[in-house]
């Protein structure tokens, strides 16, 4: 069994998840899900995102990464 840490990052257009070995920091898996960027109702250059869609993208990226690794969760 390998000890791992799961890290997530949310950017403008996607949510990403990486699974890394704790002993040397090697990335084992990386998964990404898109986030929709919509033009806002305000002035020029204003854009909006859905908090629900961001959270769903994070959850899907983690689920996909864990599925690929067949990670056993120990709390």
PEWOSUL-V860273 format. One record per backbone hydrogen bond with DSSP energy under -0.5 kcal/mol. NH is the residue of the N-H (numbers start at 1). CO is the residue of the C=O. Records with the same first field share a line. If there is no record, write none. Layout:
# PEWOSUL-V860273
NH=CO + CO
This chain:
# PEWOSUL-V860273
5=20
7=5 + 18
9=16
11=9 + 14
15=33
16=9
17=31
18=7
19=29
20=5 + 18
21=26
22=3
25=21
28=19
29=19
31=17
33=15
35=13
38=36 + 48
40=46
46=43
48=38
51=49
54=50
55=51
56=52
57=53
58=54
59=55
60=56
61=57
62=58
63=59
64=60
65=61
66=62
67=63
68=64
69=65
70=66
71=66
73=71
74=72
